[in-house]
C-alpha cells in the first residue's frame, strides 16, 4: 500500500483546494444574512486543515503517477469529496430546523458533484439561500470535473497530470492532446467552461431571473446538472424566454467542449460542424424533441405551439441529462417520458458535462455493426471503422464493447436489487437509469413531481452507488475491485 501514499498526498491537496469552494456559500450567507456564516466558515476550516495535513504530512512521497494510480485517485475523489461536501449540508440544515440523516445528505452531495440533479429535499423555496447556492455550486465544479480543474491550476501537485486527465475525461478516446501540455489543455477547457457560464448567467439575468437565481441556474445549466432552488423547478418562472435560453445552453453544453477550445485557438469555425459526434448529438436531441412534440400534438395533449415548447424543452432537458421540468410529464403518453429517459443514456458527447454511454460510443457501435454485416456478405472485405477521417483502433472498439457489457449488466443488476426491496419495477429501473446516466428525475415515484426522498435508506444507497459508477463510467471503479489491480 505504500505505493499509494503519493496518491493520498494528491488527494489531500484536492481536499485543501475543494475547501476553498465553501467560501462561495459563506459570501452568499454574509450578503443575505441567513445566519449560516459560521457553518460554512467552520466546515471550510475543518476541510482545509484535514486536507493540508494529508498534503504536507506526505510531502516526501513524490513520484510520477502511473495509470493505475490515476484510476485510484479519481475513484476515491468522487467518493471522498462528497463526504466533505456532506458535512456543511448536514450542519446547515440542522441549524435551520430541517435535520437530515447522513444517508440523505451524502446522496445530495453525490448528486451535486456528479451533476445528477436528483434530490431528497423538499420545500426548497424555504431553504436559506446559501444552502441552495452550495447545492448548485457543487454541480458547477463537478461539471467539468474537479480533477481537470486541479490539473489546470495546481501544477504544484508534482504528479503526472496526464494520468489524472485521462482517468477523469469521459469517453473511449482519451489520448488525443489539444495542446502539448495537459495543464494547458485543462486550463483551456475550463476557460471555455467559465466563458459559457458568464454568458449563461447574463442571459438568464437579462431574461428576467433575479441575479441569485440566474447564478444558481447558470451553475446547473452549463454543468447539465438540473438542480433548482425551487420546488417547481423551471416552472417557477413561467417564461418561454428563459426556457429558450436554457434549451440553447443545454444543447451547447451537450457537445464536446474541446470543439469550442479548438475553434477559439484557431480563430475559425472551419471544420467545427464537420465533427460527426456533435452533429449526431444535436440531431438526436432536437430530433427527439420534434418527435415528442409531434406525439403530444397528435394525442391532443397540447396545441401545436405548446406541444413544440414543452416537447422540445423537456426532451432536451432530460436527454442532455440536465433534468429541469416545467410540467409533470409522467401524465403525457407513456412513449414520451420513456423516449426522453432513454435519450439521456446516449445523447451527450464525450468531453461534455453529461454522463451516460456517450454519443461517440453509439456511433462506434453502429459502424462496427455495419462492418460485421458487410463481412457476412464479403468475408474478405477490408473495411476499417472510421469517425470522420479518423480510423478507430480495434482496441478502442473492444473497450466500447466491454463498456456496453458492463453498463447493461450493472443497470440490470442494480435495478433487480431495487426490485428485490419491493420497489415497483418502473420506479426501480428508472431510478437506476436516471442515476447511472446522472439525469436526475426518473419515472414512477422518482419522477419530476416527486423525489428520491420517498425511497428507503438502502434504496438511496443503491442509487448513490449508481451515480458514482455513472460519473466514473463504471470501468474505472470496477477495476479497483479486481485482484489484478492490487498486484504490482
Buried (B, 14 or more C-beta within 10 A) or exposed (E): EEEBBBBBBBBBBBBBBBBEBBEBBBBBBBEBEBEBBEBBBBBBEBBBEBBBEBBEEBEEBEBEBEEBBBBBBBBBBBBBBBBBBBBBBBBBBEBBEBEBEEBBBBBBBBBBBBBBBBBBBEEBEEBBBBBBBBBBBBBBBBBBBBBBBBBBEBEEBBBBBBBBBBBBBBBBBBEEEBEEEBBBBBBBBBBBBEEBBEBBBEBBBEBBBEEBBBBBBBBBBBBBBBBBBBBBBBBBBEBBEBBBBBBBBBBBBBBBBBBBBBBEEEEEEEEBEEBBBBBBBBEBBBEBBBBBBBBBBEEEBBEEEBBBBBBBBBBBBBBBBBBBBBBBBBEBBEEBBBBBBBBBBBBBBBBBBBBBBBBBBBBBBEBBEEBEEEEEEEEEEEEEBEBEEEEBBEEBBEBBBEBBEBBEEBBEEBBEBBBEEEBEEBBBBBBBBBBBBBBBBBBBBBBBBBBBBBBEEEBBBBBBBBBBBBBBBBBBBBBBEEEEEEEE
